[in-house]
């Protein structure tokens, strides 16, 4: 590798040596080499962990609930009554004709065959025939650590092969929906990465018109992701962090997008310095000095916003914060160490075939906005009518915000979480047509034994409850029915009722709901039961799948109301420190929030009228806000740090024009890259990720082409130097 003072054309001239003066010649070669070797080693070690994330991740929603939630406490204690931590699968078998005795016998034989599967952790329930005779169901306890997608497919295939013609099996319930999620997230390591990297590579080819440079930039992103994944994997293995498929997908996209954005900023500076500096070492140092502040400020802002998620009650939110922050940290590190070292090693060759020429007499970047093509012309056009432009732009964005009122972010049924075809969803529909909708996934009520009858009466009086049982160890089925007359016998008249299971003075009641456990009607029933228990001063904890959804949605709504204002304050303070101003950060935050409101308003209209989505998770606005505000501020930071740099030399209004002209190309490229990477989340058929993909991709493009291009520069031009109030630049600078 050449010395840091060697010219890229082979000559060695003593110009610009001050950039590296005092650094021994050996270190000028050794430091870049060691940086490259270190990142190659990180990639070599971390790369294999892409296929091992499922070893340390979990998609169990109970694991992410607050410890104080009723559903969490019931989930922890119910295994003491039920005897295992199994995941129930509900097998629904529909028939075109009424099921007769012979068909019922064949169903019993098939059930016995299924009992031979190693992953079954308990007794399979007897086959239950629906009252209309057109369906049957049975409950199978499965090992929660098994591969649910593979296991449920095996159960369905076994049933399809053994059952008589005219019978159609479905596997639904918690195990079926867990299998759907597992299958949907299976594409994260392969499909998601391939689509994201391909999209970024295509954009970089167009931007740079080079083959070598896009490969180096993508390598920077991939190396950052490998190092981040390696770190996070071990933290998750040590139970320091919780990792889910959803968090994993966001991590991949965020690191690739952020590392590429930071790389674009450095490459733009480096290419410009190569025009004015013969020596690659001097160009590298100057480019780093011009890049490090905006990259650290941008990455620090994103990290600060993400770490605000630690205040969340919902662990799926609080764990995303540090996971994503680690990813951003490695993205910054790779863009500021590996990329400069790699480009230093290649010099102008990296830009082949459009290698920047050494032009010592060329005007400095920003000297004449007209030299910057379309972005120079846009900057000059904004300067001509700034007030009209920012007022019209703000009004249009405000109109877009009106759509927010149409956003239905109060939760969606579990059956709608996966957008792909779903046997579990079809099975739940069939279950609701022939049996009580909550069969197999009852609400669980943990209560003192002395309150058995009072709680039972409340349950049976509720319109949404079909039947009630209590756990009983000496019952063949493990439970006994409870009516207004108490616990009922399971045998012929005169048979004594089984003794209910009492642990530490508590019993576990199970209420089969009339509606599907993930339906709005079932949620209303559970909420009404909790209200009634509280009104009658009965200390009862209500859990089960429906309660888990309720507690998850409630915690998510609480997090949204708490964290969004805190993120705004944190980012505002960072911007004040960075820009040495109060007014400019306030305006930047206001424009970004306006852009976010427009993105959410447009998204609501698209979700409801174009995609016909059933609603949105309460966390969608929170995630959209954190990513859009933090990432949207990125582009304002890139712009305004350059504007401030130019304003110190030429005055505010001239600085705005020069800053917009110089940064227009690189920020637009960065915005397109980030939008493309987040849009890649749409290939994973998960409703939450598809909605987040649209919101962030659309919002980033809005920030890039409207807010940063028109609104912010026009505001700054209209206000002049007062925008830097109360800094020294406001007091002594030129308008």
C-alpha positions as CSV (number, residue, x, y, z in Angstrom):
1,X,0.0,0.0,0.0
2,X,1.3,3.5,-0.9
3,X,2.4,6.0,1.7
4,X,-0.3,8.4,2.8
5,X,1.7,11.2,1.1
6,X,2.2,9.3,-2.2
7,X,0.3,10.7,-5.1
8,X,-2.1,8.5,-6.9
9,X,-0.3,9.0,-10.2
10,X,3.0,7.8,-8.8
11,X,4.7,11.2,-8.3
12,X,5.6,12.4,-4.9
13,X,5.3,16.1,-4.4
14,X,5.7,17.9,-1.1
15,X,2.5,19.8,-1.3
16,X,-0.2,19.6,1.4
17,X,2.1,17.6,3.8
18,X,0.8,19.5,6.8
19,X,-2.3,17.2,6.8
20,X,-0.1,14.2,7.8
21,X,2.9,16.0,9.4
22,X,4.2,14.2,12.5
23,X,2.9,10.8,11.5
24,X,5.7,8.3,10.9
25,X,5.8,7.0,7.3
26,X,5.3,3.4,8.5
27,X,2.2,4.3,10.4
28,X,0.8,6.0,7.3
29,X,0.7,2.6,5.7
30,X,0.1,0.5,8.7
31,X,-3.0,2.3,10.2
32,X,-5.2,1.9,7.0
33,X,-4.0,-1.7,6.6
34,X,-4.8,-2.6,10.2
35,X,-8.3,-1.0,9.9
36,X,-9.1,-3.0,6.8
37,X,-7.8,-6.2,8.3
38,X,-9.9,-5.6,11.5
39,X,-13.1,-5.1,9.5
40,X,-12.4,-8.1,7.4
41,X,-11.9,-10.2,10.5
42,X,-15.2,-8.8,12.0
43,X,-17.0,-9.8,8.8
44,X,-15.5,-13.2,8.7
45,X,-16.4,-13.9,12.3
46,X,-19.8,-12.2,12.3
47,X,-21.0,-13.4,8.9
48,X,-21.9,-16.9,9.9
49,X,-24.2,-15.5,12.6
50,X,-26.8,-14.5,10.0
51,X,-28.0,-18.0,10.0
52,X,-28.1,-18.4,13.7
53,X,-30.2,-15.5,14.9
54,X,-33.2,-17.8,15.6
55,X,-31.1,-19.4,18.3
56,X,-31.3,-16.3,20.5
57,X,-34.6,-14.7,19.3
58,X,-38.2,-15.2,20.3
59,X,-41.5,-14.2,18.7
60,X,-43.5,-15.0,21.9
61,X,-45.5,-11.9,22.6
62,X,-45.8,-12.7,26.3
63,X,-42.0,-12.3,26.7
64,X,-42.3,-8.7,25.6
65,X,-45.1,-7.6,28.0
66,X,-44.4,-5.6,31.1
67,X,-43.8,-7.8,34.1
68,X,-46.6,-6.1,36.0
69,X,-49.2,-6.8,33.3
70,X,-52.0,-9.2,34.3
71,X,-51.5,-11.3,31.3
72,X,-47.8,-11.7,32.1
73,X,-48.5,-12.8,35.7
74,X,-51.1,-15.3,34.6
75,X,-48.8,-16.7,31.9
76,X,-46.1,-17.2,34.5
77,X,-48.3,-18.9,37.0
78,X,-50.7,-20.9,34.7
79,X,-48.1,-23.6,34.0
80,X,-48.2,-24.6,37.7
81,X,-51.9,-25.5,37.1
82,X,-51.7,-26.9,33.6
83,X,-48.6,-29.0,34.2
84,X,-46.6,-27.9,31.1
85,X,-45.4,-24.9,29.1
86,X,-46.8,-26.4,25.9
87,X,-48.1,-24.4,23.0
88,X,-51.6,-25.5,22.0
89,X,-52.5,-26.4,18.4
90,X,-56.1,-26.5,17.5
91,X,-56.9,-28.9,14.7
92,X,-60.2,-28.1,13.0
93,X,-61.5,-30.7,10.5
94,X,-64.4,-29.6,8.3
95,X,-66.6,-32.0,6.3
96,X,-68.9,-31.5,3.3
97,X,-71.3,-34.0,4.8
98,X,-72.4,-34.8,8.3
99,X,-69.7,-36.7,10.2
100,X,-71.1,-40.2,11.0
101,X,-69.9,-42.8,13.5
102,X,-67.5,-44.4,11.1
103,X,-65.9,-41.1,10.2
104,X,-65.6,-40.2,13.9
105,X,-63.9,-43.5,14.5
106,X,-61.4,-42.8,11.7
107,X,-60.7,-39.4,13.3
108,X,-59.9,-41.1,16.6
109,X,-57.4,-43.5,14.8
110,X,-55.8,-40.5,13.1
111,X,-55.5,-38.7,16.4
112,X,-53.8,-41.8,17.9
113,X,-51.3,-41.7,15.0
114,X,-50.5,-38.0,15.7
115,X,-49.7,-38.9,19.4
116,X,-46.5,-40.6,18.1
117,X,-44.9,-37.3,17.2
118,X,-41.9,-36.5,19.5
119,X,-42.8,-32.8,19.7
120,X,-46.2,-33.5,21.5
121,X,-45.8,-32.8,25.2
122,X,-49.0,-34.2,26.6
123,X,-52.3,-35.9,26.0
124,X,-54.2,-35.1,22.8
125,X,-57.8,-34.2,23.6
126,X,-60.6,-36.5,22.5
127,X,-62.2,-35.6,19.1
128,X,-65.1,-33.2,19.6
129,X,-67.8,-33.2,16.9
130,X,-69.6,-29.9,16.3
131,X,-73.3,-29.6,17.0
132,X,-74.0,-29.2,13.3
133,X,-72.0,-32.4,12.6
134,X,-70.0,-30.6,9.9
135,X,-66.8,-30.2,11.8
136,X,-64.6,-31.7,14.4
137,X,-61.8,-30.4,16.6
138,X,-59.0,-31.7,18.8
139,X,-56.3,-29.9,20.9
140,X,-52.7,-30.9,20.7
141,X,-50.1,-29.7,23.2
142,X,-46.8,-29.0,21.3
143,X,-43.3,-28.3,22.5
144,X,-42.9,-24.5,22.2
145,X,-39.2,-24.9,21.3
146,X,-40.0,-26.9,18.2
147,X,-39.9,-25.5,14.7
148,X,-43.7,-24.6,14.5
149,X,-43.8,-24.1,10.8
150,X,-42.3,-27.5,10.1
151,X,-44.3,-29.2,12.9
152,X,-47.7,-27.8,11.9
153,X,-47.1,-28.6,8.3
154,X,-46.3,-32.2,9.3
155,X,-49.5,-32.5,11.3
156,X,-51.6,-31.1,8.4
157,X,-49.9,-33.5,5.9
158,X,-50.4,-36.5,8.2
159,X,-54.1,-35.6,8.5
160,X,-54.6,-35.0,4.8
161,X,-53.1,-38.4,4.0
162,X,-55.0,-40.4,6.6
163,X,-58.4,-38.7,6.6
164,X,-61.3,-39.9,4.4
165,X,-62.2,-37.9,1.3
166,X,-64.3,-34.9,2.0
167,X,-62.6,-33.9,5.2
168,X,-60.3,-30.9,5.2
169,X,-57.9,-30.3,8.1
170,X,-56.5,-27.0,9.4
171,X,-54.0,-26.3,12.2
172,X,-54.8,-23.1,14.0
173,X,-54.7,-21.6,17.5
174,X,-51.5,-20.3,19.1
175,X,-49.3,-22.9,17.5
176,X,-50.7,-22.2,14.0
177,X,-50.2,-18.5,14.2
178,X,-46.7,-19.0,15.7
179,X,-46.0,-21.1,12.6
180,X,-47.2,-18.4,10.3
181,X,-44.9,-15.8,12.0
182,X,-41.9,-18.1,11.9
183,X,-42.4,-18.8,8.2
184,X,-42.8,-15.1,7.4
185,X,-39.7,-14.2,9.3
186,X,-37.7,-17.0,7.6
187,X,-36.9,-14.7,4.7
188,X,-35.1,-12.1,6.8
189,X,-31.6,-13.6,6.5
190,X,-31.9,-14.2,2.8
191,X,-34.6,-12.4,0.8
192,X,-34.6,-9.2,2.8
193,X,-30.8,-8.8,2.7
194,X,-30.7,-9.7,-1.0
195,X,-33.4,-7.2,-2.0
196,X,-32.0,-4.4,0.2
197,X,-28.5,-4.8,-1.1
198,X,-29.6,-5.1,-4.7
199,X,-31.6,-1.9,-4.4
200,X,-28.8,0.0,-2.9
201,X,-26.3,-1.3,-5.4
202,X,-28.5,-0.2,-8.3
203,X,-28.9,3.3,-6.9
204,X,-25.1,3.5,-6.3
205,X,-24.4,2.5,-9.8
206,X,-26.6,5.3,-11.1
207,X,-25.2,7.8,-8.7
208,X,-21.5,7.1,-9.2
209,X,-21.5,5.5,-12.7
210,X,-18.8,3.3,-11.4
211,X,-18.5,-0.4,-10.7
212,X,-15.8,-0.3,-8.0
213,X,-17.1,2.4,-5.7
214,X,-20.6,0.8,-5.1
215,X,-18.9,-2.4,-4.1
216,X,-16.7,-0.6,-1.6
217,X,-19.7,1.3,-0.1
218,X,-21.8,-1.9,0.1
219,X,-18.9,-3.7,1.7
220,X,-18.8,-0.9,4.3
221,X,-22.5,-1.5,5.1
222,X,-22.2,-5.3,5.2
223,X,-19.1,-5.2,7.4
224,X,-20.9,-2.9,9.8
225,X,-23.9,-5.2,9.9
226,X,-21.7,-8.3,10.5
227,X,-20.0,-6.6,13.5
228,X,-23.3,-5.3,14.9
229,X,-24.9,-8.7,14.5
230,X,-22.0,-10.5,16.2
231,X,-22.2,-8.1,19.2
232,X,-26.0,-8.3,19.5
233,X,-26.0,-12.1,19.2
234,X,-23.8,-12.5,22.2
235,X,-25.8,-9.9,24.2
236,X,-29.0,-11.8,23.4
237,X,-27.4,-15.1,24.2
238,X,-26.5,-13.7,27.6
239,X,-30.1,-12.6,28.1
240,X,-29.0,-8.9,28.2
241,X,-31.1,-8.1,25.1
242,X,-34.3,-9.6,23.7
243,X,-34.3,-10.2,20.0
244,X,-37.2,-10.9,17.7
245,X,-37.7,-11.4,14.0
246,X,-39.2,-7.9,13.8
247,X,-36.2,-6.3,15.6
248,X,-33.8,-8.3,13.4
249,X,-35.4,-7.1,10.2
250,X,-35.3,-3.4,11.3
251,X,-31.7,-3.8,12.4
252,X,-30.6,-5.1,9.0
253,X,-32.3,-2.3,7.1
254,X,-31.3,0.4,9.5
255,X,-27.6,-0.5,9.4
256,X,-27.4,-0.9,5.6
257,X,-29.3,2.4,5.1
258,X,-27.4,4.4,7.7
259,X,-23.9,3.1,6.8
260,X,-24.6,3.8,3.1
261,X,-25.8,7.3,3.9
262,X,-22.7,8.1,6.0
263,X,-20.5,6.6,3.3
264,X,-22.1,8.8,0.6
265,X,-21.3,11.9,2.6
266,X,-17.7,10.9,3.0
267,X,-17.3,9.9,-0.7
268,X,-18.7,13.2,-1.8
269,X,-16.1,15.1,0.3
270,X,-13.3,12.8,-0.7
271,X,-14.0,13.2,-4.4
272,X,-14.1,16.9,-4.0
273,X,-10.8,17.0,-2.2
274,X,-9.2,14.8,-4.8
275,X,-9.9,17.6,-7.3
276,X,-8.0,20.1,-5.3
277,X,-5.4,17.9,-3.7
278,X,-2.9,15.7,-5.6
279,X,-2.1,13.5,-2.6
280,X,-4.6,10.9,-1.5
281,X,-3.4,11.1,2.1
282,X,-4.1,14.8,2.3
283,X,-7.5,14.3,0.6
284,X,-8.4,11.6,3.1
285,X,-7.6,13.7,6.1
286,X,-9.5,16.7,4.7
287,X,-12.5,14.6,3.8
288,X,-12.5,13.1,7.3
289,X,-12.4,16.5,8.9
290,X,-15.3,17.7,6.8
291,X,-17.3,14.5,7.4
292,X,-16.8,13.5,11.0
293,X,-18.8,16.2,12.6
294,X,-22.1,15.8,10.5
295,X,-21.8,12.0,10.7
296,X,-21.2,11.9,14.5
297,X,-24.0,14.5,14.9
298,X,-26.3,12.6,12.7
299,X,-25.6,9.2,14.2
300,X,-25.6,10.6,17.7
301,X,-29.1,12.1,17.1
302,X,-30.4,8.8,15.8
303,X,-28.9,6.9,18.7
304,X,-30.3,9.3,21.2
305,X,-33.7,9.0,19.7
306,X,-33.5,5.2,19.7
307,X,-32.3,5.0,23.3
308,X,-35.4,6.9,24.3
309,X,-37.2,3.6,23.6
310,X,-35.6,2.3,26.8
311,X,-38.4,4.2,28.6
312,X,-41.0,1.9,27.1
313,X,-43.0,-0.5,29.2
314,X,-43.2,-2.9,26.2
315,X,-40.1,-4.9,25.9
316,X,-40.4,-5.2,22.1
317,X,-39.9,-1.4,22.1
318,X,-37.4,-1.0,24.9
319,X,-35.1,-3.8,23.4
320,X,-35.2,-2.3,19.9
321,X,-33.6,0.9,21.2
322,X,-30.2,-0.6,22.2
323,X,-30.2,-3.1,19.4
324,X,-30.7,-0.4,16.7
325,X,-28.3,2.0,18.6
326,X,-25.6,-0.7,18.4
327,X,-26.2,-1.0,14.7
328,X,-25.9,2.8,14.1
329,X,-22.7,2.9,16.2
330,X,-21.1,0.3,13.9
331,X,-22.5,2.0,10.8
332,X,-20.7,5.2,11.8
333,X,-17.5,3.4,12.7
334,X,-17.4,1.6,9.4
335,X,-18.1,4.7,7.4
336,X,-15.4,6.7,9.3
337,X,-12.7,4.0,9.4
338,X,-13.0,1.2,6.9
339,X,-14.3,3.3,4.0
340,X,-11.5,6.0,4.3
341,X,-8.9,3.3,4.6
342,X,-10.2,1.4,1.6
343,X,-10.5,4.5,-0.6
344,X,-7.1,5.7,0.5
345,X,-5.7,2.4,-0.7
346,X,-7.3,2.7,-4.1
347,X,-7.2,6.5,-4.6
348,X,-8.7,7.8,-7.8
349,X,-9.0,4.2,-9.1
350,X,-12.1,3.7,-6.9
351,X,-14.0,6.1,-9.1
352,X,-13.2,4.4,-12.4
353,X,-14.2,5.1,-15.1
354,X,-15.1,8.7,-13.9
355,X,-11.9,9.3,-11.9
356,X,-11.7,12.9,-10.5
357,X,-9.0,14.9,-12.1
358,X,-6.5,17.0,-10.1
359,X,-7.6,20.6,-10.9
360,X,-5.8,22.9,-8.4
361,X,-7.3,26.0,-10.1
362,X,-10.8,24.7,-10.0
363,X,-13.2,26.8,-7.8
364,X,-13.9,25.4,-4.3
365,X,-17.1,23.4,-3.8
366,X,-20.0,25.9,-3.5
367,X,-18.1,28.8,-5.0
368,X,-20.7,29.1,-7.8
369,X,-24.0,27.3,-7.3
370,X,-24.4,27.2,-11.1
371,X,-21.5,24.7,-11.2
372,X,-23.7,22.1,-9.4
373,X,-26.2,21.4,-12.2
374,X,-29.8,20.9,-11.2
375,X,-29.2,21.5,-7.5
376,X,-27.5,24.7,-8.2
377,X,-30.5,25.8,-10.3
378,X,-32.9,24.7,-7.6
379,X,-30.9,26.7,-5.0
380,X,-31.0,29.9,-7.1
381,X,-34.7,29.4,-7.8
382,X,-35.5,29.1,-4.0
383,X,-33.5,32.3,-3.4
384,X,-35.7,34.2,-5.8
385,X,-39.0,33.6,-4.0
386,X,-38.3,32.0,-0.6
387,X,-41.3,33.3,1.3
388,X,-43.8,32.1,-1.4
389,X,-42.1,28.7,-1.5
390,X,-42.0,28.0,2.2
391,X,-45.6,29.1,2.7
392,X,-47.0,27.0,-0.2
393,X,-44.9,24.0,0.9
394,X,-46.0,24.2,4.5
395,X,-49.7,24.5,3.5
396,X,-49.5,21.5,1.2
397,X,-47.8,19.4,4.0
398,X,-50.4,20.6,6.5
399,X,-53.2,19.4,4.2
400,X,-51.5,16.0,4.0
401,X,-51.5,15.9,7.8
402,X,-55.3,15.8,7.8
403,X,-55.3,12.2,6.9
404,X,-53.9,11.3,10.3
405,X,-57.5,11.3,11.6
406,X,-58.1,8.2,9.4
407,X,-55.3,6.2,10.9
408,X,-56.6,3.2,12.8
409,X,-53.7,2.3,15.1
410,X,-55.5,0.6,17.9
411,X,-54.3,-3.0,17.1
412,X,-55.1,-5.7,14.7
413,X,-56.2,-9.3,15.1
414,X,-53.4,-11.9,15.4
415,X,-54.8,-13.6,12.4
416,X,-54.1,-10.5,10.3
417,X,-50.5,-10.1,11.3
418,X,-49.3,-12.2,8.4
419,X,-50.2,-11.0,4.9
420,X,-49.4,-14.3,3.1
421,X,-51.9,-17.2,2.8
422,X,-52.5,-18.7,6.2
423,X,-53.9,-22.1,7.1
424,X,-54.2,-20.9,10.7
425,X,-56.4,-18.0,9.5
426,X,-58.6,-20.3,7.5
427,X,-58.8,-22.7,10.4
428,X,-59.9,-19.9,12.8
429,X,-62.6,-18.9,10.4
430,X,-63.8,-22.5,10.2
431,X,-63.6,-22.8,14.0
432,X,-65.9,-19.8,14.4
433,X,-68.4,-21.2,12.0
434,X,-68.9,-24.5,13.8
435,X,-67.7,-24.0,17.4
436,X,-67.4,-21.1,19.9
437,X,-64.8,-18.8,18.4
438,X,-62.6,-19.0,21.5
439,X,-62.4,-22.8,21.6
440,X,-59.0,-24.0,22.6
441,X,-57.7,-20.5,23.5
442,X,-59.7,-19.5,26.5
443,X,-59.4,-16.5,28.8
444,X,-57.6,-17.6,32.0
445,X,-58.7,-16.2,35.3
446,X,-56.4,-16.6,38.4
447,X,-58.4,-16.0,41.6
448,X,-58.6,-17.0,45.2
449,X,-60.4,-20.3,45.7
450,X,-63.0,-18.7,48.0
451,X,-64.2,-16.5,45.1
452,X,-64.9,-19.5,42.7
453,X,-68.6,-19.1,42.5
454,X,-68.7,-15.3,42.5
455,X,-66.3,-15.2,39.6
456,X,-68.1,-18.0,37.8
457,X,-71.4,-16.2,38.0
458,X,-69.8,-13.0,36.5
459,X,-68.3,-15.0,33.7
460,X,-71.5,-16.9,32.8
461,X,-73.5,-13.7,32.9
462,X,-71.2,-12.1,30.3
463,X,-72.6,-12.2,26.7
464,X,-69.2,-13.1,25.3
465,X,-68.5,-16.2,27.4
466,X,-69.7,-19.6,26.2
467,X,-68.6,-21.9,29.1
468,X,-66.3,-22.0,32.1
469,X,-64.0,-24.8,33.5
470,X,-61.7,-25.0,36.4
471,X,-58.4,-27.0,36.5
472,X,-58.7,-30.3,38.3
473,X,-55.9,-32.7,38.6
474,X,-58.1,-35.8,39.2
475,X,-60.2,-35.1,36.1
476,X,-59.3,-37.2,32.9
477,X,-59.2,-34.0,30.9
478,X,-57.4,-31.9,33.5
479,X,-60.4,-29.7,34.1
480,X,-64.1,-29.7,35.1
481,X,-67.0,-27.7,34.0
482,X,-68.4,-25.0,36.4
483,X,-71.9,-23.7,36.3
484,X,-74.2,-21.6,38.6
485,X,-74.5,-24.8,40.7
486,X,-70.7,-25.1,41.2
487,X,-68.2,-27.7,39.9
488,X,-70.0,-30.4,37.9
489,X,-69.3,-34.1,37.8
490,X,-67.9,-35.7,34.6
491,X,-69.5,-39.2,34.9
492,X,-73.0,-40.6,35.3
493,X,-75.4,-39.3,38.0
494,X,-74.0,-39.8,41.4
495,X,-70.4,-39.4,40.3
496,X,-68.7,-36.9,42.7
497,X,-67.3,-33.7,41.2
498,X,-63.5,-33.7,40.8
499,X,-61.5,-31.7,43.3
500,X,-60.3,-28.5,41.8
501,X,-56.5,-27.8,41.8
502,X,-55.6,-25.2,44.5
503,X,-52.1,-23.7,44.6
504,X,-51.2,-21.2,47.3
505,X,-54.9,-20.7,47.8
506,X,-55.6,-19.8,44.1
507,X,-57.4,-21.6,41.4
508,X,-57.3,-21.2,37.6
509,X,-60.6,-20.8,35.7
510,X,-60.8,-21.0,31.9
511,X,-63.5,-19.2,30.1
512,X,-64.2,-20.2,26.5
513,X,-65.2,-17.0,24.6
514,X,-68.0,-16.9,22.1
515,X,-65.8,-14.9,19.7
516,X,-62.4,-15.5,18.1
517,X,-59.7,-14.7,20.8
518,X,-58.1,-12.0,18.6
519,X,-61.4,-10.2,17.7
520,X,-62.6,-6.8,18.9
521,X,-65.6,-8.5,20.4
522,X,-63.4,-10.9,22.5
523,X,-61.3,-7.9,23.7
524,X,-64.5,-6.0,24.7
525,X,-65.5,-9.1,26.7
526,X,-62.2,-9.3,28.6
527,X,-62.2,-5.6,29.3
528,X,-65.8,-5.8,30.6
529,X,-64.8,-8.8,32.9
530,X,-61.9,-6.9,34.3
531,X,-64.1,-3.9,35.0
532,X,-66.8,-6.0,36.7
533,X,-64.2,-7.8,38.9
534,X,-62.8,-4.5,40.0
535,X,-66.4,-3.1,40.6
536,X,-67.2,-6.1,42.9
537,X,-63.8,-5.8,44.6
538,X,-62.7,-9.2,43.4
539,X,-58.9,-9.6,43.1
540,X,-58.7,-11.6,39.9
541,X,-56.1,-11.6,37.2
542,X,-57.3,-12.2,33.6
543,X,-54.8,-13.6,31.1
544,X,-54.8,-15.7,28.0
545,X,-54.3,-14.8,24.3
546,X,-57.0,-12.0,24.3
547,X,-55.6,-10.4,27.4
548,X,-52.1,-10.5,26.0
549,X,-53.3,-8.5,23.0
550,X,-55.1,-6.0,25.2
551,X,-52.1,-5.5,27.5
552,X,-49.7,-5.3,24.5
553,X,-51.9,-2.6,22.8
554,X,-52.4,-0.6,26.0
555,X,-48.7,-0.7,26.8
556,X,-47.9,0.4,23.3
557,X,-50.3,3.3,23.4
558,X,-48.8,4.4,26.7
559,X,-45.3,4.2,25.3
560,X,-46.3,6.3,22.3
561,X,-47.7,9.1,24.4
562,X,-44.6,9.1,26.7
563,X,-41.7,8.6,24.3
564,X,-42.6,10.9,21.4
565,X,-42.3,14.2,23.4
566,X,-39.1,13.0,25.0
567,X,-37.6,12.2,21.6
568,X,-38.4,15.7,20.4
569,X,-36.8,17.3,23.4
570,X,-33.7,15.2,23.2
571,X,-33.1,15.9,19.5
572,X,-33.9,19.6,20.0
573,X,-31.1,19.8,22.6
574,X,-28.6,18.0,20.4
575,X,-29.4,20.3,17.5
576,X,-28.9,23.4,19.7
577,X,-25.5,22.2,20.7
578,X,-24.6,21.3,17.2
579,X,-25.8,24.5,15.5
580,X,-25.0,26.8,18.4
581,X,-28.5,28.3,18.0
582,X,-32.0,28.1,19.5
583,X,-34.2,29.3,16.6
584,X,-32.7,27.1,13.9
585,X,-33.2,23.8,15.8
586,X,-36.8,24.7,16.7
587,X,-37.6,25.4,13.0
588,X,-35.8,22.2,11.9
589,X,-37.8,20.1,14.4
590,X,-41.0,21.8,13.4
591,X,-40.4,21.1,9.7
592,X,-39.6,17.4,10.4
593,X,-42.7,16.9,12.6
594,X,-44.8,18.5,9.8
595,X,-43.2,16.1,7.4
596,X,-43.9,13.2,9.7
597,X,-47.6,14.2,10.1
598,X,-47.9,14.3,6.3
599,X,-46.3,10.9,5.9
600,X,-48.7,9.4,8.5
601,X,-51.7,11.1,6.9
602,X,-50.9,9.8,3.4
603,X,-50.1,6.4,4.9
604,X,-53.5,6.2,6.6
605,X,-55.3,7.0,3.3
606,X,-53.2,4.4,1.4
607,X,-53.6,1.7,4.1
608,X,-57.4,2.2,4.3
609,X,-58.3,2.8,0.6
610,X,-55.6,1.2,-1.5
611,X,-54.2,-1.8,0.5
612,X,-57.4,-2.3,2.6
613,X,-55.4,-3.2,5.7
614,X,-57.5,-4.1,8.8
615,X,-55.8,-1.5,10.9
616,X,-52.4,-0.9,12.4
617,X,-50.5,-1.8,15.5
618,X,-50.3,1.0,18.1
619,X,-46.5,0.9,17.8
620,X,-46.6,1.8,14.1
621,X,-46.9,5.6,14.8
622,X,-44.1,5.4,17.5
623,X,-41.7,3.5,15.3
624,X,-42.5,5.7,12.3
625,X,-41.9,8.8,14.5
626,X,-38.6,7.7,15.9
627,X,-37.2,6.6,12.5
628,X,-38.6,9.5,10.5
629,X,-37.8,12.3,13.0
630,X,-34.3,10.9,13.8
631,X,-33.5,10.1,10.2
632,X,-35.2,13.1,8.8
633,X,-33.2,15.3,11.0
634,X,-30.1,13.6,9.5
635,X,-30.6,15.3,6.2
636,X,-31.3,18.7,7.9
637,X,-28.0,18.2,9.8
638,X,-26.1,17.4,6.6
639,X,-27.6,20.5,5.0
640,X,-27.4,23.0,7.9
641,X,-23.9,22.0,9.1
642,X,-22.7,22.8,5.5
643,X,-24.9,26.0,5.5
644,X,-23.3,27.1,8.7
645,X,-19.9,26.4,7.4
646,X,-20.6,28.5,4.3
647,X,-22.4,31.2,6.3
648,X,-19.3,31.8,8.4
649,X,-17.5,32.8,5.2
650,X,-20.2,34.3,3.0
651,X,-23.2,35.3,5.1
652,X,-26.4,33.4,5.8
653,X,-28.3,33.8,2.6
654,X,-25.4,33.1,0.4
655,X,-24.4,30.2,2.7
656,X,-27.9,28.7,2.3
657,X,-27.7,28.8,-1.5
658,X,-24.1,27.4,-1.5
659,X,-25.0,24.7,1.1
660,X,-28.1,23.5,-0.8
661,X,-26.2,23.4,-4.1
662,X,-23.3,21.4,-2.7
663,X,-25.3,19.0,-0.6
664,X,-28.2,18.5,-2.9
665,X,-26.8,15.6,-4.9
666,X,-25.3,13.6,-1.9
667,X,-28.4,14.1,0.3
668,X,-30.8,13.1,-2.4
669,X,-28.7,10.0,-3.1
670,X,-28.7,9.2,0.6
671,X,-32.5,9.7,0.8
672,X,-33.1,7.4,-2.1
673,X,-30.8,4.8,-0.6
674,X,-32.5,4.9,2.8
675,X,-36.0,4.9,1.3
676,X,-35.1,1.9,-0.9
677,X,-33.7,-0.1,2.1
678,X,-36.7,0.5,4.2
679,X,-39.0,-0.3,1.3
680,X,-37.3,-3.6,1.2
681,X,-39.0,-4.5,4.5
682,X,-42.1,-4.9,2.4
683,X,-40.9,-8.2,1.0
684,X,-41.4,-9.8,4.5
685,X,-45.2,-10.6,4.6
686,X,-45.7,-9.1,8.1
687,X,-48.3,-6.3,8.4
688,X,-46.3,-4.2,10.9
689,X,-43.2,-4.3,8.7
690,X,-45.1,-3.5,5.5
691,X,-46.7,-0.5,7.1
692,X,-43.4,0.7,8.6
693,X,-41.7,0.2,5.2
694,X,-44.2,2.5,3.5
695,X,-44.3,5.2,6.2
696,X,-40.5,5.5,6.5
697,X,-39.8,5.2,2.7
698,X,-42.4,7.8,1.8
699,X,-41.4,10.0,4.7
700,X,-37.7,9.9,3.9
701,X,-38.5,10.8,0.2
702,X,-40.7,13.6,1.5
703,X,-37.9,14.9,3.7
704,X,-35.4,14.6,0.9
705,X,-37.2,16.2,-2.0
706,X,-39.6,18.6,-0.2
707,X,-38.5,19.5,3.3
708,X,-34.8,19.7,2.8
709,X,-34.9,20.9,-0.8
710,X,-37.7,23.6,-0.5
711,X,-39.1,24.2,3.0
712,X,-35.9,24.5,5.1
713,X,-33.8,26.5,2.7
714,X,-36.7,28.8,1.9
715,X,-37.3,29.5,5.6
716,X,-33.6,30.1,6.2
717,X,-33.4,32.5,3.2
718,X,-36.5,34.4,4.3
719,X,-35.3,34.8,7.9
720,X,-31.7,35.5,7.1
721,X,-29.1,35.5,9.9
722,X,-31.7,35.7,12.7
723,X,-32.1,31.9,12.2
724,X,-28.7,31.6,14.1
725,X,-30.1,33.5,17.1
726,X,-28.7,33.8,19.8
727,X,-25.3,32.6,18.6
728,X,-22.2,34.6,17.7
729,X,-23.0,34.1,14.0
730,X,-26.3,35.9,14.5
731,X,-24.6,38.9,16.2
732,X,-21.7,39.3,13.9
733,X,-22.6,37.4,10.7
734,X,-24.0,38.8,7.5
735,X,-27.6,38.3,6.5
